[in-house]
Amino acid sequence: MSSRILQQPHREQYEIIHQLLQTARSKINGCKQFELAYESQLNWPRFEYYRDFLISRELLIPSNNEPTQHYEITPKGDRYLKVFAKIEDDLRPD
C-alpha cells in the first residue's frame, strides 16, 4: 500500500482572495495572521504574498500594532465579497 499525500486542488487567485476576506470578515475583533493563513490553507510565503496584496489594494487592513498582528476586512473588501457572491449566484444553473 502506498501512502499518498492529500493535496488541495489548485485554486485560482480570486478563490484565495475570497477565502482570506471571508475568514477576516468572520472574526469580530480582527483575525490573527496565523488564523488567516491556516484557515485559508496557505503556506507562510503564499500567505504573506496575498496579505500584502490585499493590504496594497485596501481590501484588508492591520487592526493593531501588537506583537500578534490582527487584520480586518475593509468596506472595499466587503464590497468585493458581495460582488463575488453575485457572480457565483449568476453562474449557478437554474
C-alpha positions as CSV (number, residue, x, y, z in Angstrom):
1,M,0.0,0.0,0.0
2,S,1.5,3.3,-1.0
3,S,0.8,6.4,1.1
4,R,-0.5,9.4,-0.7
5,I,-0.5,12.9,0.5
6,L,-3.8,14.6,0.0
7,Q,-3.4,17.9,-1.7
8,Q,-5.9,20.6,-2.1
9,P,-6.9,21.1,-5.7
10,H,-5.3,24.1,-7.5
11,R,-7.1,27.3,-6.5
12,E,-7.3,30.4,-8.6
13,Q,-6.1,33.8,-7.2
14,Y,-9.7,35.0,-6.8
15,E,-10.6,31.9,-4.8
16,I,-7.7,32.5,-2.4
17,I,-8.6,36.2,-2.0
18,H,-12.2,35.3,-1.4
19,Q,-11.2,32.8,1.4
20,L,-8.9,35.3,3.1
21,L,-11.5,38.0,3.1
22,Q,-14.2,35.6,4.2
23,T,-12.0,34.5,7.1
24,A,-11.2,38.1,8.1
25,R,-14.9,39.0,8.0
26,S,-15.9,36.1,10.2
27,K,-13.9,37.3,13.2
28,I,-15.4,40.0,15.4
29,N,-12.1,41.7,16.7
30,G,-9.9,41.0,13.7
31,C,-8.2,37.9,12.7
32,K,-4.7,36.8,13.7
33,Q,-2.1,36.2,10.9
34,F,-1.9,32.6,11.8
35,E,-5.6,32.1,11.7
36,L,-5.8,33.7,8.3
37,A,-3.0,31.5,6.9
38,Y,-4.3,28.3,8.5
39,E,-8.0,28.7,7.7
40,S,-7.1,29.7,4.1
41,Q,-4.8,26.7,3.8
42,L,-1.8,28.8,2.7
43,N,1.8,28.2,3.5
44,W,3.5,31.2,5.1
45,P,5.2,32.7,2.0
46,R,2.0,32.5,0.0
47,F,0.0,33.9,2.9
48,E,2.5,36.9,3.1
49,Y,2.2,37.5,-0.6
50,Y,-1.6,37.6,-0.6
51,R,-1.8,39.5,2.7
52,D,0.5,42.2,1.3
53,F,-1.5,42.2,-2.0
54,L,-4.8,42.7,-0.1
55,I,-3.4,45.5,2.0
56,S,-2.0,47.3,-1.0
57,R,-5.4,47.1,-2.7
58,E,-7.1,48.4,0.6
59,L,-9.2,45.2,0.9
60,L,-7.6,44.2,4.3
61,I,-6.0,46.4,7.0
62,P,-3.9,45.7,10.1
63,S,-6.1,46.4,13.1
64,N,-3.3,46.9,15.8
65,N,0.4,47.1,16.3
66,E,0.7,44.4,18.9
67,P,3.2,41.5,18.6
68,T,0.4,39.3,17.3
69,Q,-0.9,41.2,14.3
70,H,-4.6,41.2,13.6
71,Y,-6.3,42.0,10.3
72,E,-9.8,43.3,9.4
73,I,-11.7,43.4,6.2
74,T,-12.3,47.0,4.8
75,P,-15.5,48.3,3.4
76,K,-13.9,47.8,-0.1
77,G,-13.1,44.2,0.8
78,D,-16.7,43.7,1.9
79,R,-17.9,45.0,-1.5
80,Y,-15.5,42.6,-3.2
81,L,-17.2,39.7,-1.3
82,K,-20.7,40.9,-2.3
83,V,-19.7,41.2,-6.0
84,F,-18.1,37.7,-5.8
85,A,-21.3,36.3,-4.3
86,K,-23.4,37.9,-7.0
87,I,-21.2,36.4,-9.7
88,E,-21.4,33.0,-8.1
89,D,-25.2,33.2,-8.0
90,D,-25.3,34.2,-11.6
91,L,-23.3,31.2,-12.6
92,R,-25.5,28.6,-10.8
93,P,-27.8,26.7,-13.0
94,D,-31.5,27.3,-12.5
